[in-house]
Amino acid sequence: MSKYTQDNIITLEWDEHIRLRPGMYIGKLGEGTAADDGIYVITKEVIDNSIDEFMMGNGRTIDITIADNMVTVNDRGRGIPLEKLFDCVARLNTGAKYDSEAFQRSIGMNGVGIKATNALSKYFRIESRREGQKKILEFEKGKLTHDYPIEMTTELNGTKVSFVPDDEIFGNYKFYFEYIEKMLWNYVYLNRGLTITLNGQKYFSKNGLYDLLTNNLNGQPVYEIAHLQENDFELAFTHLEKSTGEEYYTFVNGQHTIHGGTHQNALKEAIVKAVREFYKKDYDAGDIRQSICAALSIRIQEPVFESQTKTKLGSTDMKKGGPTVRWYINEVVCRLLDNYLHIHSDMATALQKKIIESEKDRKAIAGIRKIAKESAKKTSLVNKKLRDCNIHLTDEKNENRLQTTLFITEGLSASGSITQSRNAEYQAVFSLRGKPLNSFGESKQIVYKNEEFNLLQAALNIEDGLDGLRYNNVIIATDADDDGMHIRLLLLTFFLQFFPELIKAGHLYILQTPLFRVRNKKETIYCYSEEERQNAVNKLGNKPEITRFKGLGEISPPEFKNFIGKNMRIDPVVLNKGTNIDSLLTFYMGRNTPERQKFIIENLIVEEDIAV
């Protein structure tokens, strides 16, 4: 038994604690393939401070550059008081946001964010310009390296932060600009009048959440987007013709609460209540909300989030001594929506027609759905299609919940290798049997009638939306051959057709596995492309042994552990701004057309035999 003495008690400096326990401050690490990976969190923490300045009426422009992994954010705010610059970026429990008068309704409330960015960066520089003076500090991994004296300046007031995330913490990371751009669009949607530039590209929104929905709808709306606004409340919503789920974009003080919270729950309740009262009909809540696409923004004093990453609101009150979030949203939605429906009779008619259609659809598949649910419970156990993990995304108090992963594999050998290689604490495996059905153009009934789709839906627990999603990362793991690519395409079609919100929320990925193993007696290199193979051959020299992996099942479990662990390579499935899912699926999965044939011919890649 080890001894427990006073020598076991240690005190860490602020930066040492952040570097030792980064998950406490930024949620998770990652290498940039997911929107909630650490490099985006520490980037957002810096931008949030500039946004708070704008919200307080200071500065209408924020300039951002990202080049060679260095992020620079320059605003035109008030600038940090020069005498307190060090304290604000390198001393915990220090900041202006404890003063609600100085930063009312700000995003961050404890001033930890920028200190985490400092500690987790191999280089960090901050410059504050204030009332004709300028102060600059430079750090490395949270340690001060240069303290420049205050100097005079003619530059406008503001703060400029530059940092390079530390690869010791984040590994071989990469910035995916799709995630950065989505973040910046959300900022300007929520802050009309603000202009953000990223490497010279301008981001600006005139109509707020109306623009957000317009730019993110994937399908034909049943009626013109309803846009309701009042003081600290803004709501835009519509219903889509072919969608079967519910999709919500919710924000608190400009923070995108991707995991919802008290405000999103209140919104769902309020819409149902308002609709029932307007039509004087006790419609089913699911029928009212089916195919809804809504964006909500509220601003409250001193919000309480359920983690430092601020992805879920926990606040029950709008402010101390004020109304609850639930009461406020119910009151505002019911009043504004009732007025809106009375004025816009065309919308009221279209909405009621949509609700009645949803009711018919629900009743038509009720029997199939019940049988399918029972089948899912029994079949998943009998066939052992799902090798589950110990924790899930819904285990909100578990620090590893954001690592929860479901690998969707093809064939017994591949699923067997992954099952033996995985970390059973948070990695699960779902084994497909043969090629899935091409679900393009099919109705939701096919999800329940098709055993593979029914079991996959049940494994993910997404039948009624993403609230119960059991895995943060859903990874398609198929062979890198024609059959594997076809299965991948069929799965993408399934998710795009019936559960596009899974993709929009950034949960779907493609697993990259090595094509080659190049080794000699001293070293083994796994290669994911012909270029990497050639580089490995040049490095090892003397005719190393080269193995071509033709399928996942050919990779032994001990080797597979290297590819689904810390160094796992995954590509996110991202829907670019303005992508129309109906048009996308029609082009790739519909009837053959001259345009598609031309596309296939022009993009065909023929793999030649590799001479060893």
C-alpha positions, 0 to 999 in steps of 0.5 A: 500500500502506498504511503499518504503523507504531506509530500503527497499534497501539492499546490499547482499554479493556475496554468499548471492546473489548466494544462493538467486538467484541460477538460475541466475548462474546455470540455475536450481536446480533439484535433479539430475534426469536431465543432466542439473540439478544444481548439475551437473552444479556446478560439471562441473564448477570445472572440467572446470577449470581443463580442461582449464589447460589441454588446456593451456598445463598443466597436462594430468590427472584429478582424480575425486571421488564421494562418499557420495555426496562429489565430489573431483576433482584433477588436475595437472595444474599450481595451483592457485597463493596462494596469490589469492586463496581466491579471485578466489573462494570467490570474484566476478569479480576476476579471470585470465580468463579476461586475454585472454593471460593466458586463450585463448579459455577457457570454462569459461570467467568470473570466476563465476562458481567455486564461485557458486559451493562454495556458493551452497555447505554445505562444500567446500575445495580448495587446491592449490599446486604451486612451492613447496608450498601449501595453503588450504581454507575451506568454508561452504555455501560460508563462510570461516571457515578455512584459513590454512597457506601456507606450504611446499610440495613435491606434484606436482603442481595442484588444488584439490577441494572437495565439498558437494552440499547443500541439503537446495538448491538442496533438496534430490538430487542424483548423476546419474553416467550415466550423470557424465560419459557422461560428462567425455566422452565428455571431453576426446573426445574433449581433445585428450591426456587427461586422466580422472578417476572417482572412478578409472575408466579410460576415454580416447579417441584416435580419438576424435569426430570419437570415439564420433560418433562410441560410440553413433550411434544408427543404421547402418551407410550408409557409414563410418564416415567422419572425418574432421579436421583443426586447431580449427575445427573438424567435424565427421558425417554420415547418418543412414539407418533407422533414420528419424531425425537429430542429432547433438553433438556440442561443443565450447571450449570443452563446450557441447552446447546442445541447439546449437547456431550460430555454429550449424546453420552454420554447417547445412547450410554448409553441404547443401551448400557443398553437392549441390555444389559437386553433382551440384544438388539443393537437398532439404535441408531436404533431405540432412540432413535427418538421419544425425548424426554429431559432431562438435567442434570449438574453438574461443576466448572469446565465448559469450553464452546465459546463465551462463550454456553455453548450446547455443552459441550466438557469431557471430565472431570467435574473435574480428576483425576476421571472423564470425562463419558462414563464417568460418564454411561454408568455412572450411566445403565446402572446406574439405568436397568437398576434402573428397568426391572426395577422397572417391568415395564410400561415395559420391555414398552412400550419394547421394543414401541416399539423393534420398531415402529421397526425395522419402520418403518425396514426398510419405508422403507429402500428408499425412503430410499436412492432418495430420498437419491440423488434428492436429490443429483442433482435438487438440482443439476439443478433448482438448487432450492438456492442454497447459501451459503459457510458453515454452522451446522456450521462451528463455528469461523466467527464468522458461523455463527449468521447462517446462513440458508435462505430457503424461497421460492415461485416463480422470480421471488421466489427470483430476487430473493432470490438476487440480493439475499442475502449469499452468505456465509451466506444460502441460498435454496430454491425451492419449485415450486407448493404443497407437499402437505398432509402432515397425517396422513401417515407419514414415507414421504411425506417421501421420496416427495414430491420437494419435501419430500425435497429440503427435508429434504436441504437442511436435513440434518435427516433424522437430527435437528438435529445436522447442521442446516446453517442456524441460521435457517430462514425461510419467505418467501412472498407476503402473499396468500391463496396465500402464506398457504396455502403458509406453513400447509402448510410449518408443517404439514410441520415440525410433523408431522415435525420439531417439534424444529426449531421447539422449538429456535427455528430457524423464522421467517416473513419480513415484507416491506413491503406499501407503498412511500411516497416523494417526491423526498427520502425513501423509507419502506417500510411493513409495515401500513396504519397504517405506510402512513398514518403515512408519508403524513402524514410525507411530505405533498404526495401522495407516490407510493404503491406496493402490493407484491402479491408478493415477485417484484415487489420488485426485487433492489436493494430486496430487499436492504433487507429481508433484511439488517440491518433484516430483519423476521422473526417467530419461530414459537414453540410456547407452553408446553403446546401439543399439536401433534396437537390443533393440526394436527387443528384447522387441517388436519384435516376441517372442523368447526363449531368451525373454521368458526366460528374462520375466520369470527370471525378472517377479515380482509378487505383493502379497496382502498387509495385513494391 
